[in-house]
Amino acid sequence: MGGSMLTGVTLASCAVDAQDRYLAALSGVAFLETASGLQIITASAGENALTRFEYNDGLLEIETFRLSAHAGLHDLVTTDTGLSALARWDNAVTIDANSFTANGAANLVALSNTASAARSTAGLVLDTLKIADDDATPLGDITALASLSDGRVIAGSAFDTGVALLDAAGTVTDVALAEDGFWHNGVSAIETVTMDGKEFAIVAASGSSSLSVFEVLEDELVLTDHEWDNMMTRFSGVSELATAQINGMTVVAAGGSDAGLSLFELTQDGDLVHLYDILDTDQSTLADISGLDLIAQDDRLLLVASSEKESGFTVFELEFEFEEPAPLFLDPQVQIIHFEQTPRLSGHQPSPAPQEPEATESWIDLHLIEDLLIF
């Protein structure tokens, strides 16, 4: 497969709160692919409102859905039925291409200090599995969850300072703590990625402003990389992660309270390679990032970031250059490659093969002749 390289980042569109718009204190933003085109959904915790925008190299506001005044709207999540908006004190809203449906059913997984529950967004408890927290498991005050392709779950705790791998039955199969080399403070977000049959988990920690990568094996978490925010990056206080793949390249976006965000490539070995930093300006909304999403569109990636502080969201276009591997033969017909004889570095020709000595020569004479020929 050819190489991929990020060649440009363009601020494509920006929308901010206004008198007739509900974008105050945004708590989430997400892309929604539909048959008629790409949409952007925003969740406003400040106004308990969901807004739909059409995106086609520009923004067109379509509709707004208001929840009750005390709904406590706080997040957008992707479920088995699509995109849903979660509210603390109200039923969730299922979002499709044309409508917002309150009380829509979508299966979720939630963890607390003492139990894990599969729950529909309509509030019905489908099944409850007791997973007691103890000194050996970091399951107190769960702050981040992510699922793997086979139904396993990775849970992160800000209180217990660690992450746990749970199988589909809810059994904790491995944990990663500070004493294991997982140096962090305050898990804030987890994203999972599958590449060439390998599964990886990227873990963000806001307290330590760090990103950690784990390769997820059958029953083990293997730390493959650990990155700290520094003067050359923009993910201090990281609270949001997003990932997408394009032409075999996995891109990770990370942002928090650093007035910007950082872009990385996740390699097949589980390393994060720093690509670029996007800084906040008067034309963007990257202060106190509250939501991130990435999506591949043709030969580019689209990145959307929402801000709780600046009450708006910004869309960026990421452009890439793809290098195709050179063909072995320019002509599709089979060709014969002739290799020149490898030159000797010394420039000397090899010594001639030793001649078979006369039978009358002694054993000593025989070896003297061979030694002289060798040297």
C-alpha positions in Angstrom: 0.0 0.0 0.0 1.3 3.5 -0.8 2.1 6.1 1.8 -0.2 8.9 2.9 0.8 12.4 4.0 -1.2 15.3 5.4 -0.6 18.2 3.1 -3.2 20.8 4.1 -5.7 21.9 6.7 -8.4 24.4 5.7 -11.0 26.1 7.9 -14.1 25.3 5.9 -17.0 26.6 8.0 -17.9 28.0 11.4 -21.2 28.5 13.2 -21.7 30.4 16.5 -24.6 31.0 18.8 -27.0 33.8 17.8 -30.4 35.1 18.9 -32.3 32.7 16.7 -29.8 29.8 17.0 -29.4 27.2 19.8 -25.6 26.7 20.1 -24.9 28.0 23.6 -22.6 25.8 25.8 -22.4 23.0 23.2 -21.8 19.6 24.9 -21.3 17.6 21.7 -21.1 17.5 17.9 -21.2 14.6 15.4 -21.4 13.9 11.7 -24.4 12.0 10.4 -24.1 10.3 7.0 -27.5 10.1 5.1 -28.6 9.1 1.6 -29.0 12.7 0.7 -25.7 13.9 2.0 -23.7 14.7 5.1 -25.2 16.3 8.1 -23.8 17.8 11.4 -25.8 17.4 14.6 -25.1 19.6 17.6 -26.1 19.2 21.2 -26.5 22.3 23.4 -26.4 21.6 27.1 -27.0 25.3 27.8 -30.3 25.4 25.9 -31.3 21.7 25.9 -31.6 21.7 22.1 -30.4 19.6 19.2 -29.8 21.3 15.8 -29.3 19.7 12.4 -27.1 21.3 9.7 -26.5 20.2 6.2 -22.9 20.2 5.1 -21.9 20.5 1.5 -18.8 22.6 1.4 -20.8 25.0 3.6 -23.4 25.0 6.4 -27.1 25.1 6.0 -29.2 25.1 9.2 -32.2 22.8 8.8 -34.1 22.3 12.1 -33.9 22.5 15.9 -35.4 20.1 18.4 -36.0 21.4 21.9 -36.0 19.1 25.0 -37.6 20.0 28.2 -36.0 22.9 30.1 -34.5 20.6 32.8 -33.6 17.7 30.5 -29.9 17.9 31.2 -28.8 17.2 27.6 -25.1 16.3 27.8 -23.8 14.0 25.0 -24.1 12.5 21.5 -23.4 8.8 21.2 -23.3 6.3 18.3 -25.4 3.2 19.1 -26.5 0.1 17.3 -29.4 2.0 15.8 -27.5 5.2 14.8 -26.9 8.5 16.6 -28.6 9.3 19.9 -28.6 12.2 22.3 -28.4 11.5 26.0 -30.1 13.6 28.7 -29.6 13.3 32.4 -33.2 13.9 33.5 -35.1 13.2 30.3 -35.5 10.3 27.8 -32.9 10.1 25.0 -33.5 11.2 21.5 -32.8 9.0 18.5 -31.6 10.9 15.4 -31.9 9.8 11.8 -31.7 11.6 8.5 -35.1 13.3 8.8 -36.2 13.4 12.4 -35.5 13.6 16.1 -37.5 11.0 18.0 -37.8 11.2 21.8 -38.0 7.9 23.7 -36.3 6.2 20.8 -34.9 2.8 21.7 -31.1 2.2 21.3 -29.0 -0.2 23.3 -26.4 1.4 25.6 -23.9 0.1 28.1 -23.4 2.0 31.4 -21.1 1.3 34.3 -21.3 2.6 37.9 -19.3 1.8 41.0 -21.1 -1.5 41.5 -22.9 -2.6 38.4 -22.9 -2.7 34.6 -26.3 -2.4 32.8 -27.4 -2.9 29.3 -30.1 -0.2 28.9 -32.2 1.2 26.2 -32.4 4.9 25.7 -36.0 4.8 26.5 -35.1 3.9 30.1 -35.8 0.2 30.1 -33.3 -1.9 31.9 -32.6 -4.9 29.7 -30.1 -6.8 31.8 -28.0 -6.0 34.8 -24.7 -7.6 35.6 -23.0 -7.0 38.9 -19.4 -6.0 38.6 -18.2 -5.1 42.1 -15.4 -2.6 42.3 -12.4 -3.6 44.5 -8.9 -2.6 45.2 -7.6 -4.6 42.2 -10.0 -3.1 39.6 -10.2 0.5 38.5 -14.0 0.6 38.2 -14.8 3.4 40.7 -16.2 6.6 39.2 -16.2 5.5 35.5 -15.5 8.4 33.3 -15.0 6.8 29.8 -16.2 3.7 28.0 -15.5 2.2 24.6 -16.5 -1.0 22.9 -14.5 -3.4 20.7 -15.6 -5.1 17.6 -16.2 -8.4 19.4 -18.4 -6.9 22.2 -15.7 -6.4 24.8 -15.6 -3.2 26.7 -12.8 -0.9 28.0 -13.7 1.2 31.0 -11.6 4.1 32.4 -11.8 5.6 35.8 -10.6 9.0 36.9 -11.0 8.1 40.6 -9.2 4.8 40.5 -6.6 6.0 37.9 -6.6 3.1 35.5 -8.5 1.2 32.7 -10.0 -2.2 32.7 -10.7 -4.7 29.9 -14.0 -6.6 30.3 -15.1 -9.5 28.2 -18.6 -9.8 26.7 -19.8 -11.5 29.9 -18.6 -8.6 32.1 -15.5 -10.4 33.5 -12.5 -8.2 34.1 -9.7 -9.9 32.2 -6.9 -7.2 32.6 -6.3 -3.9 34.1 -3.7 -1.2 33.4 -2.6 1.0 36.4 0.2 3.5 37.1 2.4 0.8 38.6 2.2 -1.0 35.2 3.8 2.0 33.5 0.5 3.6 32.6 1.4 7.1 33.9 -1.7 9.3 33.8 -4.2 11.2 35.8 -7.9 11.3 35.1 -9.1 9.2 32.2 -11.4 11.4 30.1 -12.0 9.6 26.8 -11.3 6.3 25.0 -11.4 5.5 21.3 -10.9 2.1 19.7 -9.4 1.3 16.3 -9.0 -1.9 14.2 -6.1 -2.1 11.8 -5.0 -5.1 9.9 -6.6 -7.5 12.4 -5.1 -5.6 15.4 -7.3 -3.7 17.9 -6.0 -0.6 19.7 -7.4 1.6 22.3 -6.4 5.3 22.6 -6.9 6.6 26.1 -6.9 10.3 26.9 -6.3 11.6 30.4 -7.2 15.3 31.1 -5.4 15.6 34.5 -2.0 14.6 33.0 -2.6 15.9 29.5 -1.6 12.6 28.1 -2.5 10.1 25.4 -1.8 6.4 25.8 -2.1 3.6 23.3 -2.8 0.0 24.1 -2.9 -3.0 21.8 -5.9 -5.1 23.0 -5.1 -8.8 22.9 -7.5 -11.6 23.8 -7.2 -11.0 27.5 -4.5 -8.4 27.9 -3.8 -4.7 27.5 -0.3 -4.0 26.1 0.9 -0.4 26.3 2.5 0.6 23.0 2.9 4.4 23.3 2.5 7.2 25.7 2.6 10.9 24.7 2.5 14.0 26.9 1.3 17.4 25.8 4.2 19.9 25.4 5.1 23.3 24.0 4.8 21.9 20.4 1.3 20.3 20.8 -2.2 21.4 21.6 -4.0 18.8 23.8 -3.5 20.0 27.3 -6.4 19.0 29.5 -7.5 16.6 26.7 -11.1 15.7 27.0 -12.2 14.7 23.5 -10.9 12.2 21.0 -11.9 11.3 17.4 -10.5 8.8 14.9 -11.0 8.0 11.2 -9.2 6.0 8.5 -8.4 7.0 5.0 -6.4 5.0 2.4 -5.1 2.7 5.1 -4.0 5.6 7.3 -5.5 6.1 10.8 -5.8 9.7 12.0 -6.4 10.7 15.7 -7.6 14.1 16.8 -7.2 15.2 20.4 -8.3 18.4 22.1 -9.2 19.9 25.4 -8.5 23.2 27.1 -5.4 24.2 25.1 -7.1 26.6 22.6 -6.6 24.2 19.8 -6.2 20.5 18.9 -3.5 18.1 17.8 -3.6 15.6 14.9 -1.7 12.3 15.0 -1.2 9.2 12.8 -1.6 5.9 14.6 0.9 3.4 13.1 0.4 -0.4 12.8 2.8 -0.8 15.7 0.6 1.3 17.9 2.7 4.5 17.9 1.3 8.0 17.7 3.1 10.2 15.1 2.5 13.9 15.5 1.1 15.4 12.3 -0.1 18.9 12.9 -1.7 21.3 15.4 -4.7 23.5 14.8 -4.7 26.7 16.9 -7.8 28.6 17.8 -8.4 32.0 16.1 -11.0 34.6 15.9 -12.6 32.6 13.0 -12.8 29.3 14.9 -14.2 27.8 18.1 -11.5 25.7 19.7 -11.5 27.0 23.3 -12.5 24.4 25.8 -13.4 21.7 23.2 -16.5 19.8 24.1 -16.9 17.6 21.1 -14.8 16.1 18.2 -15.7 14.0 15.2 -13.8 12.9 12.1 -15.2 11.4 8.9 -13.6 10.3 5.6 -15.1 11.9 2.4 -13.5 10.9 -0.9 -9.7 11.8 -0.6 -10.1 14.0 2.4 -11.1 14.0 6.1 -13.6 16.3 7.6 -13.0 17.4 11.2 -15.7 19.1 13.4 -15.0 20.5 16.8 -17.5 22.1 19.2 -16.7 24.6 22.0 -18.5 24.9 25.3 -16.9 28.3 26.0 -17.3 29.9 22.6 -20.8 28.4 21.9 -20.2 27.2 18.4 -18.5 24.7 16.1 -16.0 24.7 13.3 -15.4 22.4 10.4 -11.9 21.8 9.0 -10.9 19.9 5.8 -7.8 17.8 6.0 -6.1 17.2 2.6 -3.8 14.3 1.9 -1.4 13.1 -0.7 -1.4 9.5 -1.5 1.6 7.7 -3.0 0.9 4.6 -5.0 3.6 1.9 -4.9 5.7 1.8 -8.2 4.9 -1.2 -10.3 7.7 -3.8 -10.5 7.4 -3.9 -14.3 6.4 -0.9 -16.4 5.2 -3.3 -19.1 2.6 -5.7 -17.9 4.3 -8.5 -19.9 6.8 -10.6 -18.1 10.3 -9.2 -18.4 13.6 -10.7 -17.6 15.9 -8.7 -15.4 19.6 -9.0 -16.0 21.8 -8.4 -12.9 25.4 -7.2 -13.5 28.1 -9.1 -11.7 28.6 -7.5 -8.3 31.9 -5.5 -8.4 34.5 -6.3 -5.8 35.0 -3.4 -3.4 38.8 -3.8 -3.5 39.0 -3.8 -7.2 41.0 -7.0 -7.2 40.1 -10.1 -9.1 39.6 -13.2 -7.1 42.6 -15.5 -6.8 42.6 -18.5 -9.2 41.6 -21.8 -7.8 44.5 -23.7 -6.4 45.9 -26.4 -8.8 46.1 -29.9 -7.7 49.7 -30.5 -6.6 51.9 -33.2 -7.9 51.7 -36.5 -6.1 55.4 -36.4 -5.3 55.0 -33.3 -3.2 55.2 -33.7 0.5 52.4 -32.8 3.0 54.4 -29.7 4.0 54.9 -28.6 0.4 51.1 -29.1 -0.3 50.0 -26.7 2.5 52.7 -24.1 1.7 51.4 -23.9 -1.8 47.7 -23.5 -0.6 48.7 -20.8 1.9 50.6 -18.9 -0.8 47.7 -19.1 -3.1 45.3 -17.9 -0.4 47.4 -14.9 0.4 
